[in-house]
Amino acid sequence: LIVDLSGGLLATFDGNYQESELQKCQIDLEEIKEVRDLGNENFPNHYMSGIFNSPCCKLYKNIYINKGFDTEQWLGEDLLFNLNYLKNIKKVSYVNRNLYFARRGIQSTTNTFKKDVFIQLENLEEKTFDLFVKIFGGQYEFSVFKETLQWHIIYYSLLMFKNGDESLP
């Protein structure tokens, strides 16, 4: 079987590798054969499992990687890269195993406040919604993405208040 994208799951941990938080899918990833299979009624489970987000655990075909990452977008750039890639391919293959283990860090993008984070979130929402529609049409429940964005807005607002004057331009 020749595919345009192959992948697995990502596990994260804080300090001790033995206490990893493994991604748990509610669906059988090995049943996914085409990009359109990601956008059916299981879209919320696919989205929450992180299958769209990380470039970790994925093998890409070089012929589809022409544009790379958006250098201006530092929040959600992996998601946008993967969606742009999915927009150009048809055949996919996944395994139901965690193939990559990543340490969550206190200094990571998601744990620090940056001044233009809300502009980044706005750009991410607009571009992601547009790409989901181009890839899947109306075959997904967009509310799961909206809820994630709302959580990020609240989270970064709290970080802004925590940092006080340091967060102001």
C-alpha positions as CSV (number, residue, x, y, z in Angstrom):
1,L,0.0,0.0,0.0
2,I,1.5,3.3,-1.1
3,V,0.5,6.2,1.1
4,D,1.2,10.0,1.2
5,L,1.4,10.2,5.0
6,S,2.1,7.6,7.7
7,G,2.0,8.3,11.4
8,G,1.4,7.2,15.0
9,L,0.7,8.8,18.3
10,L,2.6,11.1,20.6
11,A,3.0,10.7,24.4
12,T,3.9,13.5,26.7
13,F,5.5,13.6,30.2
14,D,6.5,16.2,32.7
15,G,9.5,14.7,34.5
16,N,9.5,11.0,34.8
17,Y,9.3,9.1,31.5
18,Q,7.7,6.2,33.3
19,E,4.7,8.5,34.1
20,S,3.9,9.4,30.5
21,E,0.5,10.7,29.5
22,L,-0.3,8.5,26.5
23,Q,-2.7,9.6,23.9
24,K,-5.8,7.5,24.0
25,C,-7.9,7.3,20.8
26,Q,-11.5,6.4,20.9
27,I,-11.2,5.1,17.4
28,D,-9.1,2.6,15.6
29,L,-6.5,4.6,13.7
30,E,-5.6,1.7,11.6
31,E,-9.0,1.9,9.9
32,I,-8.1,5.3,8.5
33,K,-7.0,4.9,4.8
34,E,-7.8,8.3,3.2
35,V,-7.7,11.9,4.4
36,R,-11.5,12.0,4.1
37,D,-11.7,9.3,6.8
38,L,-10.3,11.8,9.3
39,G,-13.3,14.1,8.7
40,N,-16.3,11.9,9.3
41,E,-18.3,11.6,12.5
42,N,-15.1,10.7,14.4
43,F,-13.6,14.2,13.7
44,P,-13.8,15.3,17.3
45,N,-11.9,12.2,18.5
46,H,-9.3,12.6,15.8
47,Y,-8.9,16.3,16.7
48,M,-8.6,15.6,20.4
49,S,-6.2,12.8,19.9
50,G,-3.7,15.3,18.4
51,I,-3.6,13.6,15.0
52,F,-3.7,17.0,13.2
53,N,-1.3,18.9,15.4
54,S,2.1,17.4,15.7
55,P,4.6,16.7,12.9
56,C,6.2,14.1,15.3
57,C,5.5,10.5,14.4
58,K,4.7,11.3,10.8
59,L,6.5,10.4,7.6
60,Y,5.8,12.9,4.8
61,K,6.4,12.7,1.1
62,N,8.9,15.3,0.0
63,I,7.0,16.2,-3.1
64,Y,4.2,17.7,-1.0
65,I,6.4,19.7,1.3
66,N,7.0,22.8,-0.8
67,K,6.0,25.6,1.4
68,G,7.1,24.4,4.9
69,F,6.0,26.3,8.0
70,D,4.6,29.8,8.1
71,T,7.5,31.7,9.6
72,E,5.3,34.4,11.1
73,Q,3.0,31.9,12.9
74,W,4.6,30.5,16.1
75,L,1.4,29.3,17.8
76,G,-0.3,26.4,16.0
77,E,2.3,26.3,13.2
78,D,2.5,22.5,13.3
79,L,-1.3,22.2,13.0
80,L,-1.3,24.6,10.0
81,F,1.6,22.7,8.3
82,N,-0.2,19.4,8.7
83,L,-3.5,20.7,7.4
84,N,-1.8,22.3,4.4
85,Y,-0.2,18.9,3.8
86,L,-3.4,17.0,4.2
87,K,-5.1,19.4,1.7
88,N,-2.8,18.1,-1.0
89,I,-2.9,14.3,-0.4
90,K,-5.4,11.4,-0.4
91,K,-3.9,8.2,1.2
92,V,-2.9,8.0,4.8
93,S,-1.9,5.3,7.2
94,Y,-1.7,5.4,11.0
95,V,-0.8,2.9,13.8
96,N,-2.4,2.8,17.2
97,R,0.9,3.2,19.1
98,N,2.7,6.0,20.8
99,L,5.9,6.4,18.7
100,Y,7.2,9.6,20.1
101,F,7.6,10.7,23.7
102,A,7.9,14.5,24.4
103,R,8.8,16.2,27.7
104,R,6.4,19.1,28.5
105,G,8.5,22.1,29.5
106,I,7.8,25.1,31.7
107,Q,9.3,27.4,29.0
108,S,7.4,25.9,26.1
109,T,5.2,28.2,23.9
110,T,2.1,27.0,25.6
111,N,3.4,27.8,29.1
112,T,4.7,31.3,28.5
113,F,2.9,34.5,27.6
114,K,4.0,36.4,24.5
115,K,2.7,39.9,23.6
116,D,1.1,39.0,20.3
117,V,-0.5,35.7,21.4
118,F,-4.0,36.9,20.7
119,I,-3.1,37.9,17.2
120,Q,-1.6,34.4,16.7
121,L,-4.8,32.8,18.0
122,E,-6.9,34.9,15.7
123,N,-4.7,34.0,12.7
124,L,-4.8,30.3,13.8
125,E,-8.6,30.2,14.0
126,E,-9.1,31.8,10.6
127,K,-6.5,29.7,8.7
128,T,-7.4,26.4,10.5
129,F,-11.2,26.9,9.8
130,D,-10.5,27.6,6.2
131,L,-8.2,24.5,5.8
132,F,-10.7,22.2,7.6
133,V,-13.4,23.4,5.2
134,K,-11.2,22.9,2.2
135,I,-10.1,19.4,3.3
136,F,-13.4,18.0,4.8
137,G,-16.2,20.2,3.6
138,G,-18.9,20.1,6.2
139,Q,-18.0,16.6,7.4
140,Y,-16.9,17.5,10.9
141,E,-18.1,19.0,14.1
142,F,-16.3,22.4,14.4
143,S,-17.3,23.0,18.0
144,V,-14.4,20.9,19.3
145,F,-12.0,23.2,17.6
146,K,-13.9,26.3,18.9
147,E,-13.8,25.0,22.4
148,T,-10.0,24.4,22.2
149,L,-9.6,28.0,21.0
150,Q,-11.8,29.4,23.8
151,W,-9.7,27.5,26.3
152,H,-6.5,29.0,24.8
153,I,-8.0,32.5,25.1
154,I,-8.8,32.0,28.7
155,Y,-5.5,30.4,29.5
156,Y,-3.4,33.2,27.8
157,S,-5.6,35.8,29.4
158,L,-4.7,34.4,32.8
159,L,-1.0,34.3,31.9
160,M,-1.2,37.9,30.8
161,F,-2.7,38.9,34.2
162,K,-0.1,36.8,36.0
163,N,2.7,38.6,34.2
164,G,1.2,42.1,34.8
165,D,3.1,45.0,33.2
166,E,5.6,42.6,31.6
167,S,2.8,41.5,29.2
168,L,2.0,45.0,27.9
169,P,3.6,46.3,24.7
